[in-house]
Amino acid sequence: MRGLLVRSSLRHLGGHPWLTALSLLGIALGVAVVVSIDLASGSALRAFERSTDAVAGRATHQVVGGSSGVDERVYRELRLRRDAPVSAPVVEGYVRAAVGDRRTLTVLGVDPFAEAPFRDYARGEAVGDVGALLTEPGSVLLSARAARALGIASGGTLPVRVEGVERQLRVAGLVEPADEDTARALESLVLTDVSTAQEVLGTAGWLTRIDLRIRDEAEAKALAATLPVGTELLRAAARAGTVEQMTRAFRTNLTALSLLALVVGMFLIYNTMTFSVVQRRGLLGRLRAIGITRGELFGLVLGEAAVLGAVGTVAGLLLGVLLARGLVGLVTQTFNDLYFVVSVRGLALEPFTLVKGLTLGLGATLLAALVPAWEAARSAPVTTMRRSTLEDVSRSRAPKLALLGLVVLAAGTGLLVWPTQALLPAYGGLFSVLLGSALLVPWVTERLSAGAAVPLGAAFGLLGRMAARSVRTSLSRTAVALAALMVAVATTVGVGLMVSSFRGTVVSWLDTSLQADVFISPPSLVARRGTTTLVPGLAERLRATPGVAASSTIRVATTRVGGVPTDLLAIDFSQTPTRPYRFKSGDAAAIWRELEASQDAILVSEPFSFHRRVGVGDTVRLTTDQGPHDFRVVGVYFDYGSDVGTMLMPRATYDRWYDDRGVSGVALYAAPGADVDALVAAARERAGDSQALLVRANRSLRQASLEVFDRTFTITHVLRLLAIGVAFVGVLSALMSLQLERARELAVLRATGLTPGQLWGLVSIQTGLLGLLAGLFSMPLGVGLAYILVHVINQRSFGWTLQLAVTPETLVQAMLLALVASALAGLYPAWKMARANPAMALREE
């Protein structure tokens, strides 16, 4: 008997190839989106972790300093200690190759005599004149992979640019570790001695860190207590954790958006399995009548779902890998724009991600098939064989589902207003709102379609009334199609409004922040950060450019707060009265007076305040060159350039606590009547050839900032399109199954005189009504999703206060999208039914 059931199931799936293929496509797309996002973001993060771990080597701890690094005298004193641990100096930084693909390279300056306990990938694995590192200035070892990509041989010259200055390096040898993982981690490595690295990076006299190997915690505590002021001891393993913490919110949001596509796909799976049960209701009833048990029937439907789920999930995994290869570039660019420099040359296929995709695909499929399987198993044979019974049950169940939907919506609202910074309740509330809204669809559809019969009848006559009634009489099918399209379109509306609101807020912030006429800075490898510096003396020359009425300078340094690298802005406002910052609360004039009157006062950005739960009057401990010091927070300012958070202090305060005298950028204010373009040209001429600089007018920098913003959200737009694609497949599948299911009904209409054109019109009116209803449902839900994304998800993820802007254009686009999707999805069913032979359709199977 079991073999008979299996053959029956396979015959049914094979007899409806289009519906089976659409179901497989929906499952595959849902799984592919989730897997591709996980692989892309995971590959970027693991590439960074792998390279930093390889560079860190076998160090257990690191001595680090303030914004300038560690004075190299600290290392000398550490080596002279009688009880000194094993140690090695490190100078690390980034340069950009001026040849080939102009990739970002990691410069690692080391002491070859102290390296053996920490890093041995160069020992015995370098080809070329390795000894030149110690005898010839500017000599480096280059990874063999990078050399091949850049077209440079051993003994050749490698031109690089750092902070706008081009330098020539001699490639003394090539490093190619035998271990494949190490070779991949070091494929962008430039290895040299400490002095050459200091010269290239412009950090003479300073080390990035001192690597240590310490036996136990007692030794670490003893050493930390004797370190000079301005330095501290950290665990080497802490760096990867801080990077994961920095990017967690961004990756979580991408994962949540990708899961929306899987949720839409679940509607498709539910629709497919319901159609499978409904279409075979006669056969299933006869099987029950001849002795097939409820359990066997339940297993039959779930088995079909498992087969579809397995095939669709495997296809989704393969498609996800292909999608990830395209998305990894977008994720990497976003990481470079927002967090850190990372170079991803390949996709890391993590088994855990593939297993997760497999579990999600099969789990979602079986979960969506539970209700149809239960319906098939619990109905009595005589009831199962009647189609009208299912529709009667669907209509009688609609009010109960609506009440359940209201309960789910209330529960979701409770999760959203729960006073916590955790993201899990917020996402739980978001998905509860989607589920609750979907449960309301059957009851609302029944009411609206019944009311639509009158206006449609007036507009299209009998065909209009028939189309409206067919939506109501096929509620078990149309409600699922409407729910899938509603969720997809509402997701598009919500994400679209969120992005446009975010962009509008950023534009307003840029208009306030970018008040100077000309901005000058060296090129930076990370778009958000200006940690590069001008050559000494250049800032003063630029501020004295003819036609300048006022000017200010900024130094962007990186310090650690709670172990997390955080930007510290030191601004010199001494030559301008302008203060281009808006505060979340308090009187701006009073805040500036208090900030400039004290040398232990700082401002913090809104994300910093949110994530670290500090406000006005609280203190923040910073590692300075004079030792750890508590700074008092006197104001919280709006900032949308960093979700990690930033701090701001006057340049005089910075000079008091830090030995760094670098300048990251200069802002010039044109004299009244002066031409800004002429001022830009004058500034470039004044800089001369001393350093390559980005000299941009206000409008140019504003445009560049918005380009970074748009680039960051490119991947979000891709996810929106994929979710719409899944929904379109679902609607097409639902409409096809609905029309095929009505084949006998439509054949009777054809036999009684309905022309192919009239049949086409009937199906088109019905699909148009479905699109109109889906558009109407999606607009309030989309606005609600936008509110949740703007005021709950983004606030808890990044700490930003955004202004929600609901534009009529977005709502009109949502309605058009729903109408076009339903119209396109109805084309094939309408064409197929209009061409069908009535006599063939009237035959019993």
JOQUIWO-V565784 format. One record per residue. N is the residue number from 1. RES is the residue in three letters. OMEGA is omega in whole degrees, -180 to 180 (999 if undefined). D_LAST is the distance of its C-alpha to the last C-alpha in Angstrom with 1 decimal. Layout:
((N/RES/OMEGA/D_LAST) (N/RES/OMEGA/D_LAST))
This chain:
((1/MET/-180/21.7) (2/ARG/178/22.5) (3/GLY/178/21.5) (4/LEU/179/18.0) (5/LEU/-180/17.8) (6/VAL/180/19.2) (7/ARG/178/16.9) (8/SER/-179/13.8) (9/SER/-179/15.7) (10/LEU/179/16.7) (11/ARG/180/13.3) (12/HIS/180/12.2) (13/LEU/179/15.5) (14/GLY/-179/15.5) (15/GLY/179/12.2) (16/HIS/-173/14.0) (17/PRO/-178/17.4) (18/TRP/-180/19.0) (19/LEU/178/18.5) (20/THR/-180/19.5) (21/ALA/179/22.5) (22/LEU/178/23.5) (23/SER/179/23.6) (24/LEU/180/25.7) (25/LEU/179/27.9) (26/GLY/178/28.5) (27/ILE/-177/29.5) (28/ALA/-180/31.6) (29/LEU/180/33.4) (30/GLY/180/34.3) (31/VAL/-177/35.7) (32/ALA/-179/37.4) (33/VAL/-179/39.4) (34/VAL/-177/40.7) (35/VAL/-177/41.6) (36/SER/179/43.2) (37/ILE/-179/45.4) (38/ASP/-179/46.5) (39/LEU/-177/47.3) (40/ALA/-179/49.1) (41/SER/178/51.3) (42/GLY/179/51.8) (43/SER/179/52.9) (44/ALA/-178/55.4) (45/LEU/-179/56.8) (46/ARG/176/57.0) (47/ALA/178/58.7) (48/PHE/-179/61.4) (49/GLU/-178/61.8) (50/ARG/-179/61.9) (51/SER/179/64.6) (52/THR/177/66.6) (53/ASP/179/66.5) (54/ALA/179/67.6) (55/VAL/179/70.4) (56/ALA/178/71.4) (57/GLY/-175/71.5) (58/ARG/178/72.8) (59/ALA/176/74.6) (60/THR/-179/74.4) (61/HIS/178/76.1) (62/GLN/172/77.2) (63/VAL/-179/80.2) (64/VAL/-179/79.3) (65/GLY/-179/81.4) (66/GLY/-176/81.1) (67/SER/-179/79.7) (68/SER/-176/82.1) (69/GLY/-178/81.2) (70/VAL/177/83.8) (71/ASP/-176/87.3) (72/GLU/176/87.9) (73/ARG/178/91.1) (74/VAL/180/89.0) (75/TYR/180/87.7) (76/ARG/179/91.2) (77/GLU/180/92.5) (78/LEU/-179/89.5) (79/ARG/-177/90.3) (80/LEU/180/94.0) (81/ARG/179/93.2) (82/ARG/-178/94.2) (83/ASP/-175/91.1) (84/ALA/175/88.8) (85/PRO/175/85.2) (86/VAL/-174/83.6) (87/SER/177/83.0) (88/ALA/179/82.1) (89/PRO/180/82.3) (90/VAL/169/79.2) (91/VAL/-175/79.0) (92/GLU/178/75.4) (93/GLY/-176/74.1) (94/TYR/173/71.8) (95/VAL/177/72.6) (96/ARG/178/70.5) (97/ALA/180/70.9) (98/ALA/177/72.2) (99/VAL/176/70.6) (100/GLY/-178/67.2) (101/ASP/176/64.3) (102/ARG/-179/66.9) (103/ARG/175/65.4) (104/THR/-178/66.9) (105/LEU/176/69.0) (106/THR/177/70.4) (107/VAL/179/74.1) (108/LEU/177/75.4) (109/GLY/-176/79.1) (110/VAL/173/80.4) (111/ASP/-175/83.6) (112/PRO/-178/83.1) (113/PHE/-179/85.7) (114/ALA/-171/83.9) (115/GLU/-170/80.3) (116/ALA/-179/80.0) (117/PRO/-172/79.0) (118/PHE/-175/76.3) (119/ARG/-178/74.6) (120/ASP/-177/74.9) (121/TYR/177/72.3) (122/ALA/-174/75.1) (123/ARG/178/77.3) (124/GLY/-178/77.0) (125/GLU/180/73.9) (126/ALA/180/75.6) (127/VAL/179/76.5) (128/GLY/-177/79.5) (129/ASP/-176/82.8) (130/VAL/-178/82.0) (131/GLY/-179/85.6) (132/ALA/179/85.7) (133/LEU/-176/84.2) (134/LEU/-174/87.6) (135/THR/-177/89.8) (136/GLU/178/88.3) (137/PRO/177/87.4) (138/GLY/-180/83.9) (139/SER/-179/82.5) (140/VAL/167/79.0) (141/LEU/-177/76.4) (142/LEU/177/73.0) (143/SER/-176/69.7) (144/ALA/180/68.7) (145/ARG/179/65.2) (146/ALA/180/66.7) (147/ALA/179/69.3) (148/ARG/-179/66.6) (149/ALA/-177/64.6) (150/LEU/180/67.9) (151/GLY/-178/69.3) (152/ILE/179/72.5) (153/ALA/176/74.2) (154/SER/-176/76.7) (155/GLY/-179/80.0) (156/GLY/-178/78.4) (157/THR/179/78.7) (158/LEU/176/76.0) (159/PRO/179/76.6) (160/VAL/176/75.2) (161/ARG/178/75.4) (162/VAL/-179/76.1) (163/GLU/177/76.9) (164/GLY/-179/77.3) (165/VAL/179/79.9) (166/GLU/179/79.2) (167/ARG/-179/80.6) (168/GLN/178/80.8) (169/LEU/177/80.0) (170/ARG/180/80.8) (171/VAL/-177/78.1) (172/ALA/-179/80.3) (173/GLY/-179/77.5) (174/LEU/179/73.8) (175/VAL/177/72.1) (176/GLU/179/69.1) (177/PRO/180/68.4) (178/ALA/-179/66.9) (179/ASP/-175/64.4) (180/GLU/-179/61.3) (181/ASP/179/60.7) (182/THR/179/64.4) (183/ALA/179/64.3) (184/ARG/-179/61.3) (185/ALA/-175/63.0) (186/LEU/-173/66.2) (187/GLU/177/64.9) (188/SER/-175/66.5) (189/LEU/169/69.8) (190/VAL/-176/73.3) (191/LEU/-180/75.8) (192/THR/178/79.5) (193/ASP/-174/82.6) (194/VAL/-175/83.4) (195/SER/178/86.0) (196/THR/179/83.8) (197/ALA/178/80.9) (198/GLN/-180/83.3) (199/GLU/-179/84.6) (200/VAL/-175/81.2) (201/LEU/179/79.8) (202/GLY/-178/83.0) (203/THR/-178/83.6) (204/ALA/179/87.0) (205/GLY/-176/88.5) (206/TRP/174/85.2) (207/LEU/174/82.5) (208/THR/180/78.9) (209/ARG/172/79.1) (210/ILE/178/80.7) (211/ASP/-178/78.5) (212/LEU/169/79.6) (213/ARG/-175/78.9) (214/ILE/-173/79.9) (215/ARG/-174/79.8) (216/ASP/-177/79.2) (217/GLU/180/79.0) (218/ALA/178/82.7) (219/GLU/180/83.7) (220/ALA/-180/81.4) (221/LYS/180/83.0) (222/ALA/179/86.5) (223/LEU/-178/85.8) (224/ALA/-178/84.2) (225/ALA/-177/87.3) (226/THR/-180/89.6) (227/LEU/-179/87.6) (228/PRO/179/89.5) (229/VAL/179/88.7) (230/GLY/178/85.7) (231/THR/177/83.7) (232/GLU/-178/81.3) (233/LEU/179/79.5) (234/LEU/173/75.7) (235/ARG/-178/73.2) (236/ALA/-177/71.7) (237/ALA/-175/68.2) (238/ALA/-173/68.3) (239/ARG/180/67.5) (240/ALA/179/63.8) (241/GLY/-180/63.4) (242/THR/177/64.9) (243/VAL/178/62.7) (244/GLU/179/59.6) (245/GLN/-180/60.9) (246/MET/-172/61.6) (247/THR/-174/58.0) (248/ARG/-176/56.1) (249/ALA/-180/55.3) (250/PHE/-178/54.2) (251/ARG/178/51.8) (252/THR/180/50.5) (253/ASN/177/49.7) (254/LEU/-180/47.8) (255/THR/180/45.8) (256/ALA/178/44.9) (257/LEU/180/43.8) (258/SER/178/41.6) (259/LEU/176/40.0) (260/LEU/178/38.9) (261/ALA/178/36.6) (262/LEU/177/35.1) (263/VAL/177/34.8) (264/VAL/178/32.8) (265/GLY/179/30.7) (266/MET/174/30.0) (267/PHE/179/28.4) (268/LEU/-180/26.0) (269/ILE/178/25.2) (270/TYR/180/24.7) (271/ASN/-178/22.4) (272/THR/-177/20.3) (273/MET/177/20.0) (274/THR/178/19.4) (275/PHE/180/16.5) (276/SER/180/15.1) (277/VAL/-176/15.6) (278/VAL/-177/14.4) (279/GLN/-179/11.1) (280/ARG/-175/10.4) (281/ARG/179/12.3) (282/GLY/179/10.1) (283/LEU/-180/10.1) (284/LEU/177/13.7) (285/GLY/179/14.7) (286/ARG/177/13.6) (287/LEU/178/15.5) (288/ARG/-177/18.4) (289/ALA/-178/18.3) (290/ILE/171/18.8) (291/GLY/177/21.7) (292/ILE/-177/20.8) (293/THR/176/23.8) (294/ARG/-179/24.1) (295/GLY/179/26.0) (296/GLU/178/23.4) (297/LEU/178/20.7) (298/PHE/179/23.4) (299/GLY/179/24.2) (300/LEU/-178/20.7) (301/VAL/179/20.5) (302/LEU/178/24.2) (303/GLY/176/23.7) (304/GLU/180/21.1) (305/ALA/-180/23.7) (306/ALA/179/26.5) (307/VAL/178/24.9) (308/LEU/-179/24.4) (309/GLY/-179/27.8) (310/ALA/-179/29.6) (311/VAL/-180/28.3) (312/GLY/-179/28.9) (313/THR/178/32.3) (314/VAL/176/33.6) (315/ALA/178/32.7) (316/GLY/178/34.4) (317/LEU/179/37.5) (318/LEU/178/37.9) (319/LEU/179/37.4) (320/GLY/178/39.8) (321/VAL/179/42.5) (322/LEU/178/42.2) (323/LEU/-178/42.4) (324/ALA/179/45.3) (325/ARG/176/47.3) (326/GLY/-177/47.2) (327/LEU/-177/47.8) (328/VAL/177/50.7) (329/GLY/179/53.0) (330/LEU/180/52.3) (331/VAL/180/52.9) (332/THR/179/56.0) (333/GLN/179/57.4) (334/THR/177/56.9) (335/PHE/179/58.8) (336/ASN/180/61.6) (337/ASP/-169/61.7) (338/LEU/-166/61.8) (339/TYR/-171/62.9) (340/PHE/178/64.3) (341/VAL/178/64.6) (342/VAL/179/61.9) (343/SER/-177/60.9) (344/VAL/-178/57.4) (345/ARG/-179/57.0) (346/GLY/-179/53.8) (347/LEU/178/50.9) (348/ALA/180/51.3) (349/LEU/-178/48.1) (350/GLU/179/48.6) (351/PRO/-178/46.6) (352/PHE/180/46.6) (353/THR/179/44.9) (354/LEU/177/42.2) (355/VAL/179/41.7) (356/LYS/178/41.7) (357/GLY/178/39.0) (358/LEU/180/36.9) (359/THR/180/37.4) (360/LEU/-178/36.7) (361/GLY/180/33.4) (362/LEU/-179/32.1) (363/GLY/180/33.6) (364/ALA/180/32.3) (365/THR/-179/28.7) (366/LEU/179/28.8) (367/LEU/180/30.7) (368/ALA/-178/28.1) (369/ALA/-176/25.3) (370/LEU/-177/27.2) (371/VAL/176/26.2) (372/PRO/179/22.4) (373/ALA/180/22.8) (374/TRP/178/25.0) (375/GLU/-179/22.8) (376/ALA/-175/19.9) (377/ALA/-171/22.4) (378/ARG/-176/24.5) (379/SER/175/22.0) (380/ALA/-177/21.7) (381/PRO/-178/18.4) (382/VAL/178/18.3) (383/THR/-178/19.2) (384/THR/-175/16.7) (385/MET/179/13.8) (386/ARG/179/15.3) (387/ARG/-177/15.3) (388/SER/-179/18.6) (389/THR/-179/20.3) (390/LEU/-179/20.2) (391/GLU/176/21.7) (392/ASP/179/24.2) (393/VAL/-179/25.2) (394/SER/-180/25.5) (395/ARG/179/27.8) (396/SER/-179/29.8) (397/ARG/-175/30.3) (398/ALA/179/31.4) (399/PRO/179/35.1) (400/LYS/178/35.4) (401/LEU/179/34.2) (402/ALA/177/36.7) (403/LEU/177/39.5) (404/LEU/178/38.6) (405/GLY/178/38.7) (406/LEU/178/42.2) (407/VAL/180/43.4) (408/VAL/177/42.2) (409/LEU/179/43.9) (410/ALA/178/47.0) (411/ALA/178/47.0) (412/GLY/177/46.5) (413/THR/178/49.4) (414/GLY/178/51.5) (415/LEU/-177/50.9) (416/LEU/-179/51.9) (417/VAL/178/55.1) (418/TRP/-176/56.1) (419/PRO/179/59.5) (420/THR/176/59.0) (421/GLN/-178/59.0) (422/ALA/-179/56.2) (423/LEU/-176/53.1) (424/LEU/177/50.5) (425/PRO/180/50.8) (426/ALA/178/50.5) (427/TYR/174/47.3) (428/GLY/177/46.0) (429/GLY/179/46.8) (430/LEU/-179/45.2) (431/PHE/175/41.8) (432/SER/177/42.2) (433/VAL/178/42.6) (434/LEU/-179/39.4) (435/LEU/180/37.4) (436/GLY/178/39.0) (437/SER/178/38.2) (438/ALA/179/34.6) (439/LEU/178/34.4) (440/LEU/-172/35.9) (441/VAL/-177/33.2) (442/PRO/-177/30.5) (443/TRP/-180/33.2) (444/VAL/179/35.0) (445/THR/179/31.8) (446/GLU/-179/30.9) (447/ARG/-176/34.5) (448/LEU/-180/34.9) (449/SER/176/31.6) (450/ALA/178/32.5) (451/GLY/-178/35.9) (452/ALA/-178/34.6) (453/ALA/-178/32.9) (454/VAL/-180/36.3) (455/PRO/178/37.7) (456/LEU/176/34.4) (457/GLY/179/34.3) (458/ALA/-177/37.8) (459/ALA/-173/37.2) (460/PHE/178/33.9) (461/GLY/-176/33.4) (462/LEU/-179/30.1) (463/LEU/179/28.2) (464/GLY/179/30.4) (465/ARG/179/29.9) (466/MET/-179/26.1) (467/ALA/180/26.2) (468/ALA/-179/28.5) (469/ARG/-179/26.5) (470/SER/176/23.2) (471/VAL/-178/25.2) (472/ARG/-178/26.2) (473/THR/176/23.0) (474/SER/-172/21.3) (475/LEU/-179/24.3) (476/SER/-179/22.7) (477/ARG/-174/21.6) (478/THR/-178/24.4) (479/ALA/180/27.2) (480/VAL/178/26.4) (481/ALA/179/26.4) (482/LEU/-179/29.6) (483/ALA/-180/31.2) (484/ALA/-179/30.7) (485/LEU/179/32.1) (486/MET/-179/34.8) (487/VAL/-179/36.0) (488/ALA/-179/36.1) (489/VAL/179/37.9) (490/ALA/176/40.2) (491/THR/177/41.1) (492/THR/179/42.0) (493/VAL/-177/44.1) (494/GLY/-179/45.8) (495/VAL/178/46.7) (496/GLY/178/47.7) (497/LEU/178/50.0) (498/MET/-179/51.4) (499/VAL/-180/52.3) (500/SER/177/53.7) (501/SER/178/55.7) (502/PHE/-179/57.0) (503/ARG/178/58.0) (504/GLY/178/59.7) (505/THR/180/61.6) (506/VAL/178/62.6) (507/VAL/178/63.8) (508/SER/179/65.9) (509/TRP/179/67.3) (510/LEU/179/68.1) (511/ASP/179/69.9) (512/THR/-173/72.0) (513/SER/-175/72.6) (514/LEU/-178/73.3) (515/GLN/178/76.4) (516/ALA/-178/78.5) (517/ASP/-178/78.6) (518/VAL/178/78.4) (519/PHE/-175/77.0) (520/ILE/178/78.2) (521/SER/173/76.9) (522/PRO/176/76.5) (523/PRO/-178/73.0) (524/SER/179/71.1) (525/LEU/176/68.4) (526/VAL/-170/66.6) (527/ALA/-175/65.8) (528/ARG/-171/66.4) (529/ARG/175/69.6) (530/GLY/-176/73.0) (531/THR/174/74.7) (532/THR/-174/76.3) (533/THR/174/79.9) (534/LEU/177/82.2) (535/VAL/-176/85.1) (536/PRO/177/88.3) (537/GLY/-176/90.2) (538/LEU/-180/87.5) (539/ALA/-180/86.3) (540/GLU/179/89.9) (541/ARG/-179/90.2) (542/LEU/-180/86.9) (543/ARG/179/88.0) (544/ALA/179/91.2) (545/THR/177/89.4) (546/PRO/-179/91.1) (547/GLY/179/89.2) (548/VAL/179/87.9) (549/ALA/-179/88.8) (550/ALA/-179/87.3) (551/SER/175/85.3) (552/SER/177/83.7) (553/THR/178/82.5) (554/ILE/171/79.8) (555/ARG/178/79.6) (556/VAL/179/76.2) (557/ALA/179/76.8) (558/THR/176/74.5) (559/THR/-179/75.5) (560/ARG/175/73.8) (561/VAL/-177/73.1) (562/GLY/179/71.8) (563/GLY/-178/71.0) (564/VAL/177/68.8) (565/PRO/-175/70.1) (566/THR/180/70.8) (567/ASP/175/72.3) (568/LEU/-179/75.7) (569/LEU/175/76.9) (570/ALA/-173/80.7) (571/ILE/177/81.6) (572/ASP/179/84.9) (573/PHE/-171/85.3) (574/SER/-177/89.0) (575/GLN/176/89.1) (576/THR/177/86.7) (577/PRO/-174/86.3) (578/THR/176/82.5) (579/ARG/-172/80.3) (580/PRO/179/76.6) (581/TYR/176/75.0) (582/ARG/-175/73.4) (583/PHE/-179/73.6) (584/LYS/178/71.1) (585/SER/177/73.9) (586/GLY/180/77.7) (587/ASP/-174/80.3) (588/ALA/-178/80.0) (589/ALA/180/83.8) (590/ALA/180/84.7) (591/ILE/180/82.2) (592/TRP/178/83.6) (593/ARG/-179/87.2) (594/GLU/-180/86.4) (595/LEU/-174/84.6) (596/GLU/180/87.5) (597/ALA/-176/90.2) (598/SER/178/89.1) (599/GLN/173/88.5) (600/ASP/179/86.1) (601/ALA/178/83.6) (602/ILE/169/80.2) (603/LEU/176/77.2) (604/VAL/179/73.6) (605/SER/-179/70.4) (606/GLU/177/67.8) (607/PRO/177/65.4) (608/PHE/-180/68.3) (609/SER/-177/69.3) (610/PHE/-174/65.7) (611/HIS/-176/64.9) (612/ARG/175/68.3) (613/ARG/176/68.8) (614/VAL/179/72.2) (615/GLY/180/73.7) (616/VAL/-179/77.0) (617/GLY/178/79.8) (618/ASP/179/78.0) (619/THR/177/79.2) (620/VAL/180/77.5) (621/ARG/179/79.1) (622/LEU/173/79.2) (623/THR/-180/80.5) (624/THR/177/83.3) (625/ASP/176/86.0) (626/GLN/-179/88.4) (627/GLY/178/86.2) (628/PRO/-179/83.6) (629/HIS/178/84.2) (630/ASP/178/82.7) (631/PHE/-177/82.1) (632/ARG/179/81.7) (633/VAL/-179/78.8) (634/VAL/179/80.1) (635/GLY/177/77.0) (636/VAL/-176/73.3) (637/TYR/178/72.2) (638/PHE/179/68.9) (639/ASP/-179/67.7) (640/TYR/180/64.3) (641/GLY/-177/65.3) (642/SER/176/64.7) (643/ASP/175/62.3) (644/VAL/180/64.6) (645/GLY/178/67.5) (646/THR/175/71.0) (647/MET/-177/74.5) (648/LEU/174/77.3) (649/MET/176/81.1) (650/PRO/-179/84.1) (651/ARG/179/85.4) (652/ALA/177/88.7) (653/THR/179/86.9) (654/TYR/180/85.0) (655/ASP/178/88.3) (656/ARG/-173/89.8) (657/TRP/-177/87.3) (658/TYR/179/86.1) (659/ASP/-178/88.0) (660/ASP/178/85.5) (661/ARG/-179/86.9) (662/GLY/177/84.0) (663/VAL/-178/82.5) (664/SER/-178/78.8) (665/GLY/179/78.9) (666/VAL/175/81.1) (667/ALA/-178/80.3) (668/LEU/176/82.6) (669/TYR/-177/83.2) (670/ALA/175/84.5) (671/ALA/180/87.7) (672/PRO/179/87.5) (673/GLY/-179/87.0) (674/ALA/179/86.3) (675/ASP/-176/83.4) (676/VAL/179/80.7) (677/ASP/178/79.8) (678/ALA/178/83.5) (679/LEU/177/83.7) (680/VAL/179/80.8) (681/ALA/180/82.6) (682/ALA/179/85.9) (683/ALA/178/84.3) (684/ARG/180/82.8) (685/GLU/-179/86.2) (686/ARG/178/88.0) (687/ALA/179/85.7) (688/GLY/-179/86.5) (689/ASP/-176/85.2) (690/SER/-177/85.9) (691/GLN/174/82.2) (692/ALA/-175/78.9) (693/LEU/169/77.9) (694/LEU/179/75.1) (695/VAL/-172/77.0) (696/ARG/173/74.6) (697/ALA/-178/75.2) (698/ASN/-176/73.6) (699/ARG/-180/70.7) (700/SER/179/70.0) (701/LEU/177/69.9) (702/ARG/179/67.7) (703/GLN/178/65.2) (704/ALA/179/65.3) (705/SER/179/64.7) (706/LEU/176/61.6) (707/GLU/176/60.3) (708/VAL/179/60.5) (709/PHE/-178/58.7) (710/ASP/178/55.9) (711/ARG/-180/55.6) (712/THR/-176/55.3) (713/PHE/178/52.3) (714/THR/-179/50.5) (715/ILE/176/48.4) (716/THR/178/47.5) (717/HIS/177/46.2) (718/VAL/179/44.2) (719/LEU/177/42.5) (720/ARG/-180/41.7) (721/LEU/179/40.0) (722/LEU/178/37.9) (723/ALA/177/36.9) (724/ILE/178/35.8) (725/GLY/178/33.8) (726/VAL/-179/32.0) (727/ALA/179/31.4) (728/PHE/177/30.2) (729/VAL/180/27.6) (730/GLY/180/26.5) (731/VAL/178/26.3) (732/LEU/179/24.4) (733/SER/-178/21.8) (734/ALA/-179/21.7) (735/LEU/177/21.4) (736/MET/-179/18.7) (737/SER/180/16.6) (738/LEU/-178/17.6) (739/GLN/178/16.7) (740/LEU/179/13.3) (741/GLU/-179/12.6) (742/ARG/-174/13.9) (743/ALA/-178/11.9) (744/ARG/179/10.9) (745/GLU/-180/14.5) (746/LEU/177/16.0) (747/ALA/177/14.2) (748/VAL/179/15.8) (749/LEU/177/19.0) (750/ARG/-178/19.0) (751/ALA/-179/18.4) (752/THR/171/21.4) (753/GLY/180/23.7) (754/LEU/-178/23.3) (755/THR/176/24.5) (756/PRO/179/23.4) (757/GLY/178/26.7) (758/GLN/177/26.3) (759/LEU/176/22.8) (760/TRP/179/24.7) (761/GLY/179/27.4) (762/LEU/180/25.2) (763/VAL/-179/23.7) (764/SER/178/27.2) (765/ILE/-180/28.9) (766/GLN/180/26.6) (767/THR/176/27.2) (768/GLY/177/30.9) (769/LEU/178/31.1) (770/LEU/178/29.6) (771/GLY/178/32.3) (772/LEU/179/35.0) (773/LEU/180/34.2) (774/ALA/178/34.1) (775/GLY/178/37.4) (776/LEU/180/39.0) (777/PHE/-171/38.0) (778/SER/-175/39.2) (779/MET/178/42.7) (780/PRO/179/44.2) (781/LEU/179/42.5) (782/GLY/177/43.8) (783/VAL/177/47.3) (784/GLY/177/47.2) (785/LEU/179/46.1) (786/ALA/178/48.9) (787/TYR/180/51.4) (788/ILE/-179/50.4) (789/LEU/-176/50.6) (790/VAL/-170/54.0) (791/HIS/-180/55.7) (792/VAL/-175/54.3) (793/ILE/-179/52.7) (794/ASN/180/55.2) (795/GLN/-179/58.1) (796/ARG/-179/57.4) (797/SER/-169/56.5) (798/PHE/179/59.3) (799/GLY/-178/61.7) (800/TRP/170/61.5) (801/THR/-178/61.9) (802/LEU/178/59.7) (803/GLN/-180/59.6) (804/LEU/179/56.1) (805/ALA/179/55.7) (806/VAL/-177/52.7) (807/THR/177/52.5) (808/PRO/-179/50.7) (809/GLU/-179/49.6) (810/THR/180/47.5) (811/LEU/177/45.7) (812/VAL/178/45.1) (813/GLN/179/43.7) (814/ALA/179/41.4) (815/MET/178/40.0) (816/LEU/180/39.6) (817/LEU/-180/37.9) (818/ALA/-180/35.3) (819/LEU/-179/34.7) (820/VAL/-180/34.6) (821/ALA/-180/32.3) (822/SER/179/29.7) (823/ALA/179/30.1) (824/LEU/-179/29.7) (825/ALA/-179/26.7) (826/GLY/-176/25.1) (827/LEU/-176/25.8) (828/TYR/177/22.9) (829/PRO/179/20.1) (830/ALA/179/22.0) (831/TRP/-178/22.2) (832/LYS/-178/18.6) (833/MET/-180/17.5) (834/ALA/-179/20.3) (835/ARG/-175/19.3) (836/ALA/177/15.6) (837/ASN/-178/14.7) (838/PRO/-178/14.0) (839/ALA/179/12.5) (840/MET/-178/9.9) (841/ALA/-178/9.3) (842/LEU/-179/9.2) (843/ARG/174/6.4) (844/GLU/177/3.8) (845/GLU/999/0.0))
